[in-house]
Amino acid sequence: MPLLKVFSPFRLDRANGLGSGFTLIELLVVVLIIGILAAIALPQYTLAVEKSHAAEAMIHLKAIQQAGDLCALEQGLALDEGGCDFDDIDIDIPGFVVDDPNYATGDNFEYSCDTGGCRYPYAERINSDFHYWIFFRDVIETDGQLNTCRGDNEKGRRICKSLGGKEIQGRENVYEL
């Protein structure tokens, strides 16, 4: 046992109840770090969720397009002739509400078969800050040769690019998928 016990008012001693918690500065630093990480992660999370919505729309468009092709084959229509609408095609997609023969609404997109029937479907993103369209066999921009994405705002263009879209020369905000 030491003869002289040194006492310091700055020494943290758990036996005396000092130093048993975190200081306000330490807590503020932790909150600040969490805030910075959240600010970085949230936009990436939002983009990932939106990409999953777009991928789901592309799956639905492919199913609509294939059902439209099958219906047209059954009716003996050539590819450049009109086509079948939602009333004619045999397709059942969960969550779809057919508004009229040319339009159906899902949870995140409005699907259309109005130009060239369901052989040339497209989807428009609804109820979101992201605004874009996905076209299968884009008849307006590319004479029915390509699948395209058109971004109407910066977030929409960002989604088109993140889907692997490459901007088509001479077409503003139109991306080939």
C-alpha positions as CSV (number, residue, x, y, z in Angstrom):
1,M,0.0,0.0,0.0
2,P,1.4,3.3,-1.0
3,L,2.2,5.8,1.7
4,L,1.0,8.8,-0.2
5,K,-2.2,8.5,-2.2
6,V,-2.3,11.2,-4.9
7,F,-5.7,12.8,-5.4
8,S,-6.5,14.7,-8.5
9,P,-9.8,16.5,-9.2
10,F,-9.3,15.6,-12.9
11,R,-8.8,11.9,-12.4
12,L,-11.8,9.9,-13.5
13,D,-12.6,7.4,-10.8
14,R,-15.5,5.0,-11.3
15,A,-15.7,4.4,-7.6
16,N,-16.6,8.0,-7.0
17,G,-19.2,8.0,-9.8
18,L,-17.2,10.1,-12.1
19,G,-16.7,9.0,-15.8
20,S,-19.5,6.5,-15.7
21,G,-21.2,8.0,-18.9
22,F,-20.5,9.8,-22.1
23,T,-19.8,13.5,-22.3
24,L,-22.1,15.7,-24.3
25,I,-19.3,16.3,-26.9
26,E,-19.0,12.5,-27.4
27,L,-22.7,12.1,-27.9
28,L,-22.8,15.0,-30.3
29,V,-20.0,13.6,-32.4
30,V,-21.8,10.2,-32.6
31,V,-25.1,11.9,-33.6
32,L,-23.2,13.9,-36.2
33,I,-21.5,10.8,-37.7
34,I,-24.8,9.0,-37.9
35,G,-26.4,12.0,-39.6
36,I,-23.6,12.2,-42.2
37,L,-23.9,8.5,-42.9
38,A,-27.7,8.8,-43.3
39,A,-27.4,11.7,-45.6
40,I,-25.1,9.7,-47.8
41,A,-27.1,6.4,-47.6
42,L,-30.6,7.7,-48.0
43,P,-30.3,8.9,-51.7
44,Q,-28.6,5.6,-52.6
45,Y,-31.4,3.7,-50.9
46,T,-34.1,5.7,-52.7
47,L,-32.4,5.1,-56.1
48,A,-32.1,1.4,-55.4
49,V,-35.8,1.2,-54.5
50,E,-36.7,3.1,-57.7
51,K,-34.6,0.9,-59.8
52,S,-36.5,-2.1,-58.4
53,H,-39.8,-0.4,-59.4
54,A,-38.4,0.2,-62.9
55,A,-37.3,-3.4,-63.2
56,E,-40.8,-4.6,-62.1
57,A,-42.3,-2.3,-64.8
58,M,-40.0,-3.8,-67.4
59,I,-41.1,-7.3,-66.5
60,H,-44.7,-6.2,-66.8
61,L,-44.1,-4.5,-70.1
62,K,-42.4,-7.6,-71.5
63,A,-45.4,-9.7,-70.4
64,I,-47.8,-7.2,-72.0
65,Q,-45.7,-7.1,-75.2
66,Q,-45.6,-10.9,-75.5
67,A,-49.3,-11.2,-74.9
68,G,-49.9,-8.5,-77.5
69,D,-47.7,-10.4,-80.0
70,L,-49.6,-13.6,-79.3
71,C,-53.0,-12.0,-79.7
72,A,-51.9,-10.4,-83.0
73,L,-50.7,-13.8,-84.2
74,E,-54.0,-15.3,-83.3
75,Q,-55.8,-12.6,-85.2
76,G,-53.4,-12.8,-88.2
77,L,-52.1,-9.2,-87.9
78,A,-48.8,-8.1,-89.4
79,L,-46.3,-6.5,-87.1
80,D,-46.8,-3.1,-88.6
81,E,-50.6,-3.3,-88.3
82,G,-52.4,-2.2,-85.1
83,G,-52.8,-4.7,-82.4
84,C,-54.7,-5.9,-79.5
85,D,-55.5,-3.8,-76.4
86,F,-56.0,-4.8,-72.8
87,D,-59.4,-6.2,-73.4
88,D,-58.0,-8.5,-76.1
89,I,-54.9,-9.9,-74.5
90,D,-54.8,-12.8,-72.1
91,I,-52.8,-11.5,-69.2
92,D,-53.3,-11.3,-65.5
93,I,-50.9,-9.1,-63.6
94,P,-51.6,-8.8,-59.8
95,G,-52.5,-5.3,-58.8
96,F,-53.5,-4.2,-62.3
97,V,-56.6,-2.1,-62.8
98,V,-57.7,-1.8,-66.4
99,D,-59.1,1.7,-66.8
100,D,-60.1,1.4,-70.4
101,P,-59.0,-0.8,-73.3
102,N,-55.8,1.2,-73.8
103,Y,-54.7,1.9,-70.2
104,A,-54.0,0.0,-67.0
105,T,-52.8,1.2,-63.7
106,G,-50.5,-0.7,-61.3
107,D,-49.1,0.4,-58.0
108,N,-46.3,2.6,-59.4
109,F,-46.9,2.9,-63.1
110,E,-49.6,3.6,-65.7
111,Y,-49.3,1.1,-68.6
112,S,-50.5,2.0,-72.1
113,C,-51.2,0.1,-75.3
114,D,-52.5,3.1,-77.3
115,T,-50.0,3.4,-80.1
116,G,-49.8,0.2,-82.1
117,G,-51.7,-1.8,-79.5
118,C,-50.1,-4.0,-76.8
119,R,-47.3,-5.0,-79.1
120,Y,-45.8,-1.6,-78.4
121,P,-46.5,-1.0,-74.7
122,Y,-45.1,1.7,-72.5
123,A,-45.2,2.6,-68.8
124,E,-45.2,6.0,-67.2
125,R,-44.1,6.4,-63.6
126,I,-46.8,7.9,-61.4
127,N,-47.0,9.3,-57.9
128,S,-43.3,9.9,-57.5
129,D,-40.5,12.5,-57.7
130,F,-39.0,10.3,-60.4
131,H,-40.8,11.0,-63.7
132,Y,-39.9,8.8,-66.6
133,W,-41.4,6.5,-69.3
134,I,-40.2,3.1,-70.4
135,F,-41.1,2.1,-74.0
136,F,-40.9,-1.4,-75.4
137,R,-40.4,-1.3,-79.2
138,D,-40.4,2.5,-79.2
139,V,-42.4,3.4,-82.3
140,I,-42.3,7.2,-81.7
141,E,-38.5,7.7,-81.4
142,T,-37.0,4.7,-83.1
143,D,-39.5,3.1,-85.5
144,G,-40.2,0.2,-83.2
145,Q,-36.6,-1.1,-83.0
146,L,-35.5,-0.3,-79.5
147,N,-36.6,-0.3,-75.9
148,T,-36.1,3.2,-74.6
149,C,-36.4,5.2,-71.4
150,R,-37.2,8.9,-71.3
151,G,-36.6,11.0,-68.3
152,D,-38.8,14.0,-67.8
153,N,-36.8,15.4,-64.8
154,E,-33.3,15.0,-63.4
155,K,-34.3,12.1,-61.2
156,G,-36.1,10.4,-64.1
157,R,-33.0,10.7,-66.3
158,R,-30.9,9.4,-63.4
159,I,-33.0,6.2,-63.4
160,C,-32.8,5.8,-67.1
161,K,-29.0,6.0,-66.9
162,S,-28.9,3.6,-63.9
163,L,-30.9,1.0,-65.9
164,G,-27.9,0.9,-68.3
165,G,-29.4,3.4,-70.7
166,K,-27.2,5.1,-73.2
167,E,-28.4,8.5,-74.5
168,I,-29.5,8.3,-78.2
169,Q,-27.7,10.9,-80.3
170,G,-30.0,13.7,-81.4
171,R,-32.8,12.7,-79.0
172,E,-32.9,14.8,-75.8
173,N,-33.4,12.8,-72.6
174,V,-34.0,9.5,-74.5
175,Y,-31.9,6.5,-73.5
176,E,-31.6,3.2,-75.3
177,L,-32.0,0.3,-72.8
